[in-house]
């Protein structure tokens, strides 16, 4: 899968333009029956957060985060999430930002060449811990 501004190919599958690991992880999450969101608001939020906080993490560490949809206040949610992740010192966090449940996990000892920040927007009924577990196992090769 490739991501391209939230568009979908003719089969309805999301189109990814980013890192191969990200597409691989999204496929694993989808095969677990979890539907991720790839609408314009979700993609802008994820891309903005990633661009803002990527330099805050060393090369052998990644930050994974999930946000529930719908995102009613994307600019405020993005700004709050950026502040949270830049100052992130714990291994895991779960809180609500502007009505959206946010979960974040720091992952150490990631494979070489892996993106340092990855985000996923999902529906409220999806299990964010499962999303983070699947992503972490891909990043660490376990």
C-alpha positions in Angstrom: 0.0 0.0 0.0 1.1 3.6 -0.7 -0.3 6.7 0.9 -1.0 9.7 -1.2 -3.0 12.5 0.5 -5.7 10.1 1.8 -6.8 9.0 -1.7 -7.7 5.4 -2.4 -6.9 3.2 -5.4 -9.7 1.7 -7.5 -10.1 -1.2 -5.0 -10.8 1.3 -2.2 -7.5 0.5 -0.4 -5.6 3.5 1.0 -2.7 4.6 -1.2 0.6 5.2 0.7 3.4 7.4 -0.4 5.6 7.1 2.7 8.0 4.6 4.2 7.6 0.9 3.3 7.5 0.0 7.0 4.5 2.2 7.4 2.6 0.4 4.6 3.6 -3.0 5.9 2.4 -2.1 9.4 -0.9 -0.7 8.0 -1.4 -4.0 6.1 -0.8 -6.0 9.3 -3.3 -3.9 11.2 -5.9 -4.2 8.4 -5.4 -8.0 8.4 -6.2 -8.0 12.1 -9.6 -6.5 11.3 -8.8 -3.0 12.4 -9.8 -0.2 10.1 -7.5 2.8 10.1 -8.6 6.2 8.9 -7.0 7.8 5.8 -9.2 10.9 5.3 -7.6 14.3 4.7 -7.9 15.4 8.3 -6.3 12.3 9.7 -3.4 12.4 7.2 -2.7 16.1 7.9 -2.7 15.5 11.6 -0.3 12.6 11.4 2.0 14.3 8.9 2.1 17.5 10.9 2.9 15.7 14.2 5.6 13.5 12.5 7.3 16.5 10.9 7.3 18.4 14.2 8.6 15.8 16.6 10.9 13.5 14.5 14.1 15.2 15.6 13.2 14.6 19.3 14.0 10.9 19.1 17.4 9.2 18.6 17.9 7.0 15.6 17.5 3.7 17.6 14.1 4.8 19.1 10.7 5.3 17.6 7.5 6.9 18.9 4.2 5.3 17.9 0.9 7.1 18.6 -2.8 6.5 17.9 -5.7 9.0 17.8 -9.4 8.2 17.7 -11.6 9.6 15.0 -13.4 11.8 14.3 -10.9 14.6 14.9 -13.1 17.7 15.5 -10.4 20.2 16.3 -7.4 19.0 14.2 -5.2 22.1 14.7 -5.6 22.2 18.5 -5.2 18.4 18.7 -2.1 18.4 16.6 -0.5 21.2 18.6 -1.2 19.5 21.9 0.0 16.1 20.6 3.2 17.7 19.3 3.9 19.2 22.7 3.1 15.9 24.5 5.4 13.8 22.2 8.3 16.3 22.3 8.4 16.1 26.1 7.5 12.4 26.3 9.6 10.7 29.0 7.5 7.6 29.9 7.2 4.4 27.9 3.4 4.6 27.4 0.7 7.2 27.8 -3.0 7.2 27.3 -5.1 10.4 27.6 -7.8 12.4 26.0 -7.0 15.5 23.9 -9.9 17.6 22.6 -12.2 14.6 22.9 -9.9 12.2 21.1 -8.3 9.3 22.9 -4.6 9.4 22.3 -2.2 6.5 23.1 1.6 6.8 22.6 4.4 4.3 23.1 8.2 4.8 23.0 9.9 1.8 21.2 13.6 1.2 21.8 16.0 -0.9 19.8 14.2 -0.5 16.5 15.5 -1.9 13.2 17.9 0.3 11.2 16.2 2.6 8.7 12.8 2.6 10.4 10.8 5.8 10.7 11.2 7.3 14.1 7.6 8.6 14.4 4.5 6.8 13.2 0.9 7.7 13.8 -2.4 5.9 13.2 -6.0 7.3 13.3 -8.7 4.8 14.0 -12.3 4.5 15.0 -13.2 4.6 18.7 -14.2 0.9 18.8 -10.7 -0.2 17.7 -8.2 -1.4 20.2 -5.3 1.1 20.2 -3.1 -1.3 22.2 -3.4 -3.9 19.5 -2.4 -1.3 16.9 0.6 -0.3 18.9 1.6 -3.9 19.6 1.4 -4.8 15.8 3.4 -1.7 14.9 6.0 -2.3 17.6 6.6 -6.0 16.6 7.3 -4.8 13.0 9.7 -2.1 14.1 11.7 -4.4 16.4 11.6 -7.5 14.2 9.9 -9.6 16.9 
